[in-house]
Amino acid sequence: MKTLRVISGLRSLALECVGINDAREYVFGLLFNILFRATISHYKYQDRGQHQSLVLASIACHRLDHWDEQWPPVEWNDHFK
């Protein structure tokens, strides 16, 4: 959970510095960056890097789809004890 709190703090700081009123713009930017990363071809590490990028992209999509719900999802508490 500490990692998620650090990420949340960094996100809040980024929003404060650039003056974005809607954090969805930030998450969309992350999503586009993640998808770009997934398309980069690194022969030796392509599968692992693509897999990690696509998993992260799915988390960003979930966040955008469930914007008004609690973050992180309650189900994640069991994974980060």
N, CA, C and O atoms as CSV, one atom per row, in Angstrom:
chain,resi,resn,atom,element,x,y,z
A,1,MET,N,N,0.818,-1.187,0.000
A,1,MET,CA,C,0.000,0.000,0.000
A,1,MET,C,C,0.865,1.255,0.000
A,1,MET,O,O,0.427,2.301,-0.479
A,2,LYS,N,N,2.082,1.172,0.527
A,2,LYS,CA,C,2.948,2.346,0.557
A,2,LYS,C,C,3.233,2.846,-0.858
A,2,LYS,O,O,3.234,4.051,-1.107
A,3,THR,N,N,3.469,1.931,-1.766
A,3,THR,CA,C,3.739,2.311,-3.152
A,3,THR,C,C,2.563,3.072,-3.742
A,3,THR,O,O,2.747,4.088,-4.412
A,4,LEU,N,N,1.360,2.583,-3.493
A,4,LEU,CA,C,0.179,3.266,-4.018
A,4,LEU,C,C,0.015,4.649,-3.407
A,4,LEU,O,O,-0.423,5.578,-4.084
A,5,ARG,N,N,0.366,4.795,-2.125
A,5,ARG,CA,C,0.288,6.118,-1.491
A,5,ARG,C,C,1.311,7.071,-2.091
A,5,ARG,O,O,1.023,8.253,-2.282
A,6,VAL,N,N,2.502,6.567,-2.388
A,6,VAL,CA,C,3.528,7.411,-3.016
A,6,VAL,C,C,3.061,7.843,-4.405
A,6,VAL,O,O,3.183,9.014,-4.767
A,7,ILE,N,N,2.536,6.912,-5.173
A,7,ILE,CA,C,2.025,7.239,-6.509
A,7,ILE,C,C,0.911,8.272,-6.406
A,7,ILE,O,O,0.877,9.230,-7.178
A,8,SER,N,N,0.011,8.082,-5.466
A,8,SER,CA,C,-1.084,9.033,-5.281
A,8,SER,C,C,-0.554,10.412,-4.912
A,8,SER,O,O,-1.047,11.423,-5.411
A,9,GLY,N,N,0.451,10.455,-4.039
A,9,GLY,CA,C,1.054,11.730,-3.659
A,9,GLY,C,C,1.732,12.417,-4.828
A,9,GLY,O,O,1.597,13.629,-4.994
A,10,LEU,N,N,2.458,11.665,-5.643
A,10,LEU,CA,C,3.097,12.225,-6.826
A,10,LEU,C,C,2.064,12.727,-7.827
A,10,LEU,O,O,2.245,13.773,-8.449
A,11,ARG,N,N,0.990,11.980,-7.973
A,11,ARG,CA,C,-0.077,12.401,-8.883
A,11,ARG,C,C,-0.700,13.706,-8.404
A,11,ARG,O,O,-0.942,14.612,-9.202
A,12,SER,N,N,-0.956,13.803,-7.114
A,12,SER,CA,C,-1.527,15.033,-6.558
A,12,SER,C,C,-0.594,16.213,-6.758
A,12,SER,O,O,-1.034,17.313,-7.089
A,13,LEU,N,N,0.698,15.981,-6.555
A,13,LEU,CA,C,1.679,17.040,-6.757
A,13,LEU,C,C,1.732,17.476,-8.217
A,13,LEU,O,O,1.815,18.668,-8.510
A,14,ALA,N,N,1.685,16.510,-9.129
A,14,ALA,CA,C,1.694,16.832,-10.557
A,14,ALA,C,C,0.458,17.643,-10.931
A,14,ALA,O,O,0.548,18.599,-11.700
A,15,LEU,N,N,-0.683,17.265,-10.393
A,15,LEU,CA,C,-1.909,17.997,-10.693
A,15,LEU,C,C,-1.846,19.419,-10.151
A,15,LEU,O,O,-2.317,20.361,-10.789
A,16,GLU,N,N,-1.265,19.562,-8.976
A,16,GLU,CA,C,-1.128,20.887,-8.367
A,16,GLU,C,C,-0.190,21.777,-9.194
A,16,GLU,O,O,-0.460,22.965,-9.373
A,17,CYS,N,N,0.889,21.214,-9.686
A,17,CYS,CA,C,1.888,21.993,-10.432
A,17,CYS,C,C,1.394,22.443,-11.803
A,17,CYS,O,O,1.721,23.546,-12.240
A,18,VAL,N,N,0.617,21.616,-12.484
A,18,VAL,CA,C,0.175,21.973,-13.830
A,18,VAL,C,C,-1.228,22.552,-13.861
A,18,VAL,O,O,-1.678,23.029,-14.903
A,19,GLY,N,N,-1.915,22.517,-12.747
A,19,GLY,CA,C,-3.222,23.141,-12.655
A,19,GLY,C,C,-4.340,22.433,-13.392
A,19,GLY,O,O,-5.313,23.072,-13.793
A,20,ILE,N,N,-4.226,21.144,-13.577
A,20,ILE,CA,C,-5.297,20.383,-14.224
A,20,ILE,C,C,-6.428,20.199,-13.215
A,20,ILE,O,O,-6.193,19.798,-12.075
A,21,ASN,N,N,-7.639,20.489,-13.635
A,21,ASN,CA,C,-8.793,20.325,-12.746
A,21,ASN,C,C,-9.333,18.902,-12.757
A,21,ASN,O,O,-9.966,18.466,-11.796
A,22,ASP,N,N,-9.088,18.193,-13.825
A,22,ASP,CA,C,-9.611,16.837,-13.971
A,22,ASP,C,C,-8.440,15.883,-14.141
A,22,ASP,O,O,-7.748,15.931,-15.158
A,23,ALA,N,N,-8.212,15.028,-13.176
A,23,ALA,CA,C,-7.069,14.112,-13.197
A,23,ALA,C,C,-7.177,13.068,-14.302
A,23,ALA,O,O,-6.204,12.372,-14.592
A,24,ARG,N,N,-8.338,12.951,-14.915
A,24,ARG,CA,C,-8.472,11.988,-16.018
A,24,ARG,C,C,-7.522,12.322,-17.157
A,24,ARG,O,O,-7.042,11.427,-17.852
A,25,GLU,N,N,-7.248,13.616,-17.353
A,25,GLU,CA,C,-6.292,14.018,-18.394
A,25,GLU,C,C,-4.920,13.424,-18.098
A,25,GLU,O,O,-4.219,12.975,-19.005
A,26,TYR,N,N,-4.549,13.426,-16.836
A,26,TYR,CA,C,-3.273,12.849,-16.399
A,26,TYR,C,C,-3.248,11.348,-16.682
A,26,TYR,O,O,-2.261,10.829,-17.205
A,27,VAL,N,N,-4.328,10.654,-16.337
A,27,VAL,CA,C,-4.385,9.201,-16.534
A,27,VAL,C,C,-4.410,8.865,-18.023
A,27,VAL,O,O,-3.785,7.890,-18.440
A,28,PHE,N,N,-5.118,9.653,-18.834
A,28,PHE,CA,C,-5.094,9.434,-20.287
A,28,PHE,C,C,-3.675,9.607,-20.829
A,28,PHE,O,O,-3.236,8.826,-21.674
A,29,GLY,N,N,-2.960,10.621,-20.350
A,29,GLY,CA,C,-1.571,10.814,-20.769
A,29,GLY,C,C,-0.709,9.620,-20.411
A,29,GLY,O,O,0.106,9.168,-21.215
A,30,LEU,N,N,-0.893,9.103,-19.188
A,30,LEU,CA,C,-0.161,7.898,-18.783
A,30,LEU,C,C,-0.508,6.718,-19.680
A,30,LEU,O,O,0.371,5.959,-20.090
A,31,LEU,N,N,-1.790,6.570,-19.981
A,31,LEU,CA,C,-2.229,5.459,-20.833
A,31,LEU,C,C,-1.567,5.525,-22.206
A,31,LEU,O,O,-1.083,4.510,-22.707
A,32,PHE,N,N,-1.540,6.705,-22.817
A,32,PHE,CA,C,-0.905,6.836,-24.128
A,32,PHE,C,C,0.592,6.534,-24.048
A,32,PHE,O,O,1.149,5.906,-24.949
A,33,ASN,N,N,1.240,6.977,-22.976
A,33,ASN,CA,C,2.659,6.706,-22.797
A,33,ASN,C,C,2.902,5.210,-22.610
A,33,ASN,O,O,3.860,4.658,-23.153
A,34,ILE,N,N,2.044,4.568,-21.853
A,34,ILE,CA,C,2.169,3.123,-21.613
A,34,ILE,C,C,1.989,2.347,-22.919
A,34,ILE,O,O,2.745,1.418,-23.204
A,35,LEU,N,N,0.983,2.733,-23.709
A,35,LEU,CA,C,0.749,2.048,-24.975
A,35,LEU,C,C,1.906,2.263,-25.944
A,35,LEU,O,O,2.274,1.356,-26.690
A,36,PHE,N,N,2.477,3.464,-25.930
A,36,PHE,CA,C,3.670,3.711,-26.747
A,36,PHE,C,C,4.784,2.774,-26.321
A,36,PHE,O,O,5.467,2.191,-27.163
A,37,ARG,N,N,4.968,2.629,-25.022
A,37,ARG,CA,C,6.017,1.748,-24.491
A,37,ARG,C,C,5.783,0.296,-24.932
A,37,ARG,O,O,6.729,-0.439,-25.215
A,38,ALA,N,N,4.539,-0.089,-24.984
A,38,ALA,CA,C,4.216,-1.470,-25.373
A,38,ALA,C,C,4.536,-1.738,-26.839
A,38,ALA,O,O,4.730,-2.890,-27.228
A,39,THR,N,N,4.593,-0.689,-27.655
A,39,THR,CA,C,4.857,-0.881,-29.078
A,39,THR,C,C,6.340,-0.853,-29.426
A,39,THR,O,O,6.714,-1.182,-30.551
A,40,ILE,N,N,7.185,-0.467,-28.481
A,40,ILE,CA,C,8.626,-0.415,-28.738
A,40,ILE,C,C,9.156,-1.842,-28.842
A,40,ILE,O,O,8.844,-2.695,-28.012
A,41,SER,N,N,9.942,-2.081,-29.848
A,41,SER,CA,C,10.467,-3.421,-30.068
A,41,SER,C,C,11.877,-3.543,-29.482
A,41,SER,O,O,12.820,-2.904,-29.948
A,42,HIS,N,N,11.989,-4.373,-28.460
A,42,HIS,CA,C,13.284,-4.743,-27.891
A,42,HIS,C,C,13.350,-6.268,-28.012
A,42,HIS,O,O,12.671,-6.992,-27.283
A,43,TYR,N,N,14.154,-6.726,-28.916
A,43,TYR,CA,C,14.148,-8.145,-29.253
A,43,TYR,C,C,14.262,-9.064,-28.044
A,43,TYR,O,O,13.482,-10.007,-27.905
A,44,LYS,N,N,15.218,-8.800,-27.180
A,44,LYS,CA,C,15.471,-9.710,-26.070
A,44,LYS,C,C,14.392,-9.625,-24.990
A,44,LYS,O,O,14.043,-10.639,-24.387
A,45,TYR,N,N,13.859,-8.424,-24.740
A,45,TYR,CA,C,12.943,-8.221,-23.627
A,45,TYR,C,C,11.522,-7.888,-24.075
A,45,TYR,O,O,10.706,-7.451,-23.264
A,46,GLN,N,N,11.225,-8.087,-25.336
A,46,GLN,CA,C,9.946,-7.658,-25.887
A,46,GLN,C,C,8.755,-8.273,-25.150
A,46,GLN,O,O,7.839,-7.546,-24.764
A,47,ASP,N,N,8.746,-9.566,-24.949
A,47,ASP,CA,C,7.590,-10.210,-24.331
A,47,ASP,C,C,7.344,-9.703,-22.918
A,47,ASP,O,O,6.215,-9.360,-22.568
A,48,ARG,N,N,8.385,-9.655,-22.114
A,48,ARG,CA,C,8.229,-9.214,-20.724
A,48,ARG,C,C,7.832,-7.745,-20.657
A,48,ARG,O,O,6.920,-7.383,-19.912
A,49,GLY,N,N,8.506,-6.897,-21.427
A,49,GLY,CA,C,8.201,-5.473,-21.415
A,49,GLY,C,C,6.812,-5.181,-21.933
A,49,GLY,O,O,6.091,-4.356,-21.371
A,50,GLN,N,N,6.435,-5.855,-23.004
A,50,GLN,CA,C,5.095,-5.664,-23.542
A,50,GLN,C,C,4.042,-6.138,-22.552
A,50,GLN,O,O,3.023,-5.474,-22.358
A,51,HIS,N,N,4.282,-7.272,-21.933
A,51,HIS,CA,C,3.323,-7.810,-20.970
A,51,HIS,C,C,3.141,-6.842,-19.808
A,51,HIS,O,O,2.008,-6.552,-19.424
A,52,GLN,N,N,4.224,-6.343,-19.245
A,52,GLN,CA,C,4.124,-5.404,-18.130
A,52,GLN,C,C,3.415,-4.123,-18.542
A,52,GLN,O,O,2.599,-3.590,-17.791
A,53,SER,N,N,3.724,-3.632,-19.727
A,53,SER,CA,C,3.081,-2.415,-20.211
A,53,SER,C,C,1.586,-2.613,-20.425
A,53,SER,O,O,0.784,-1.743,-20.083
A,54,LEU,N,N,1.217,-3.738,-20.980
A,54,LEU,CA,C,-0.193,-3.999,-21.226
A,54,LEU,C,C,-0.970,-4.219,-19.930
A,54,LEU,O,O,-2.135,-3.830,-19.836
A,55,VAL,N,N,-0.343,-4.835,-18.935
A,55,VAL,CA,C,-0.991,-4.973,-17.630
A,55,VAL,C,C,-1.218,-3.595,-17.014
A,55,VAL,O,O,-2.296,-3.316,-16.491
A,56,LEU,N,N,-0.207,-2.739,-17.075
A,56,LEU,CA,C,-0.341,-1.387,-16.551
A,56,LEU,C,C,-1.399,-0.603,-17.330
A,56,LEU,O,O,-2.152,0.170,-16.737
A,57,ALA,N,N,-1.462,-0.790,-18.637
A,57,ALA,CA,C,-2.486,-0.127,-19.452
A,57,ALA,C,C,-3.884,-0.588,-19.038
A,57,ALA,O,O,-4.823,0.208,-19.009
A,58,SER,N,N,-4.016,-1.871,-18.720
A,58,SER,CA,C,-5.332,-2.365,-18.294
A,58,SER,C,C,-5.740,-1.746,-16.954
A,58,SER,O,O,-6.921,-1.486,-16.725
A,59,ILE,N,N,-4.771,-1.513,-16.077
A,59,ILE,CA,C,-5.071,-0.849,-14.799
A,59,ILE,C,C,-5.511,0.593,-15.054
A,59,ILE,O,O,-6.463,1.065,-14.432
A,60,ALA,N,N,-4.829,1.297,-15.959
A,60,ALA,CA,C,-5.210,2.672,-16.297
A,60,ALA,C,C,-6.614,2.699,-16.903
A,60,ALA,O,O,-7.409,3.582,-16.581
A,61,CYS,N,N,-6.920,1.746,-17.768
A,61,CYS,CA,C,-8.259,1.679,-18.369
A,61,CYS,C,C,-9.321,1.404,-17.300
A,61,CYS,O,O,-10.397,2.002,-17.318
A,62,HIS,N,N,-9.014,0.507,-16.381
A,62,HIS,CA,C,-9.947,0.211,-15.290
A,62,HIS,C,C,-10.211,1.465,-14.473
A,62,HIS,O,O,-11.348,1.749,-14.098
A,63,ARG,N,N,-9.148,2.210,-14.202
A,63,ARG,CA,C,-9.295,3.447,-13.429
A,63,ARG,C,C,-10.187,4.438,-14.161
A,63,ARG,O,O,-11.052,5.064,-13.548
A,64,LEU,N,N,-9.987,4.586,-15.456
A,64,LEU,CA,C,-10.808,5.509,-16.238
A,64,LEU,C,C,-12.261,5.041,-16.325
A,64,LEU,O,O,-13.179,5.860,-16.283
A,65,ASP,N,N,-12.472,3.739,-16.444
A,65,ASP,CA,C,-13.827,3.195,-16.527
A,65,ASP,C,C,-14.585,3.295,-15.201
A,65,ASP,O,O,-15.814,3.377,-15.193
A,66,HIS,N,N,-13.863,3.288,-14.096
A,66,HIS,CA,C,-14.483,3.305,-12.762
A,66,HIS,C,C,-14.044,4.546,-11.988
A,66,HIS,O,O,-13.696,4.467,-10.810
A,67,TRP,N,N,-14.068,5.674,-12.658
A,67,TRP,CA,C,-13.505,6.910,-12.115
A,67,TRP,C,C,-14.125,7.324,-10.783
A,67,TRP,O,O,-13.412,7.794,-9.896
A,68,ASP,N,N,-15.417,7.162,-10.629
A,68,ASP,CA,C,-16.108,7.641,-9.427
A,68,ASP,C,C,-16.071,6.649,-8.268
A,68,ASP,O,O,-16.645,6.912,-7.211
A,69,GLU,N,N,-15.416,5.532,-8.452
A,69,GLU,CA,C,-15.324,4.532,-7.384
A,69,GLU,C,C,-14.046,4.732,-6.576
A,69,GLU,O,O,-13.136,5.444,-7.001
A,70,GLN,N,N,-13.990,4.102,-5.417
A,70,GLN,CA,C,-12.831,4.208,-4.531
A,70,GLN,C,C,-11.565,3.736,-5.237
A,70,GLN,O,O,-11.583,2.766,-5.994
A,71,TRP,N,N,-10.456,4.448,-4.973
A,71,TRP,CA,C,-9.170,4.038,-5.530
A,71,TRP,C,C,-8.147,3.997,-4.432
A,71,TRP,O,O,-8.067,4.947,-3.653
A,72,PRO,N,N,-7.371,2.966,-4.325
A,72,PRO,CA,C,-7.403,1.716,-5.083
A,72,PRO,C,C,-8.624,0.884,-4.707
A,72,PRO,O,O,-9.192,1.061,-3.629
A,73,PRO,N,N,-9.026,-0.020,-5.593
A,73,PRO,CA,C,-10.195,-0.857,-5.304
A,73,PRO,C,C,-10.015,-1.650,-4.019
A,73,PRO,O,O,-8.903,-2.053,-3.675
A,74,VAL,N,N,-11.102,-1.866,-3.326
A,74,VAL,CA,C,-11.070,-2.588,-2.049
A,74,VAL,C,C,-10.454,-3.977,-2.216
A,74,VAL,O,O,-9.759,-4.458,-1.322
A,75,GLU,N,N,-10.707,-4.627,-3.362
A,75,GLU,CA,C,-10.183,-5.981,-3.595
A,75,GLU,C,C,-8.661,-6.018,-3.558
A,75,GLU,O,O,-8.078,-7.070,-3.295
A,76,TRP,N,N,-8.010,-4.892,-3.816
A,76,TRP,CA,C,-6.556,-4.856,-3.852
A,76,TRP,C,C,-5.948,-4.944,-2.461
A,76,TRP,O,O,-4.770,-5.275,-2.330
A,77,ASN,N,N,-6.712,-4.659,-1.433
A,77,ASN,CA,C,-6.185,-4.683,-0.068
A,77,ASN,C,C,-5.596,-6.045,0.296
A,77,ASN,O,O,-4.604,-6.114,1.021
A,78,ASP,N,N,-6.194,-7.123,-0.199
A,78,ASP,CA,C,-5.704,-8.467,0.091
A,78,ASP,C,C,-4.333,-8.728,-0.544
A,78,ASP,O,O,-3.578,-9.571,-0.058
A,79,HIS,N,N,-4.010,-8.016,-1.616
A,79,HIS,CA,C,-2.761,-8.245,-2.337
A,79,HIS,C,C,-1.588,-7.422,-1.801
A,79,HIS,O,O,-0.430,-7.722,-2.092
A,80,PHE,N,N,-1.891,-6.389,-1.023
A,80,PHE,CA,C,-0.833,-5.473,-0.587
A,80,PHE,C,C,-0.695,-5.407,0.924
A,80,PHE,O,O,-0.393,-4.345,1.468
A,81,LYS,N,N,-0.907,-6.511,1.605
A,81,LYS,CA,C,-0.746,-6.538,3.061
A,81,LYS,C,C,0.673,-6.804,3.450
A,81,LYS,O,O,0.987,-6.860,4.639
